[in-house]
């Protein structure tokens, strides 16, 4: 296959002197659908990244509220329920035996555990959702764009050679007449 860009054919089509003889309506429809898909994929990736940022902000504000409640409840009777840090939990494998007394879990300790889990989930979301969607978009767009360029190049070659064949057929008809 020639690597020539078929400038004459492309120029004629660009100025309207000729129409593509073998332009596929299916290919045109698929190209339009791909353009829509490309925009939607980009919108999805942007939305996922914004959601990830919102998850990070939510975790920070939740932690700030828990710290504020802990600070305001310090040296008050509700500190045990509102601001006390999470008690250390001992297991049977530890040298120090478990405290057999009743343990109270405070608002701040619950949010401390929640913040660490949420941070882990946010990182997983970034890796498994946001980065995957971004990579997927790049791969899909790259492959389809390359295929569309190749299809257009093949169509230009077909138009070029078909016009040559038509010219030879016309010459034969003129010679026979």
Secondary structure, DSSP 8 states (H G I E B T S, - for coil): ------HHHHHHHHHTSS--TT--HHHHHHHHHHHHHHHHHHHHHHHHHHHHHHHHHHHHHHHHHHHHHHHHHTTSTTHHHHT--------TTSSS----S-----HHHHHHHHHHHHHHHHHHHIIIIIHHHHHHHHHHHHHHHHHHHHHHHHHHHHHHHHHHHHHHHHHHHHHH-
